[in-house]
Amino acid sequence: MPRQAIALVSTSLFALILGACDARPSDPVPTPAVPPTTPAAAAVETTGAIQSGSLSPEGQPLEKPITCREERGDEAAQALVRRCIAVSPATRPPCNVANPCQMIENEIKRGCDFFGPDEKPAECAA
């Protein structure tokens, strides 16, 4: 094969490879729309920043999660955290006054579910 033919084939092949790198699909693949099942799920889908338990008393999603300290005051929030720490099996439980009270209560329930009916500590009955 003559030298010019090899150069032409090489150049054409190089241009073809570069062109493939810049290729874009003509029609984007549509993603199916799945409707959220709860107001909290809808809030997560629309804002991406709502945490579990971040609903107003009326059940509406909040823009910013309310801390347990803000919701119930420092003394009540600290008492809830103490209960949570006493029963949570997690190595880093969400027992913190900076988390929503609902999150802390969910962790208490989860921890209490590990105990048998006759073994539950007093923190589970409160």
Disulfide bonds with the S-S distance in Angstrom:
Cys68-Cys101 2.00
Cys84-Cys95 1.89
Cys112-Cys124 1.93
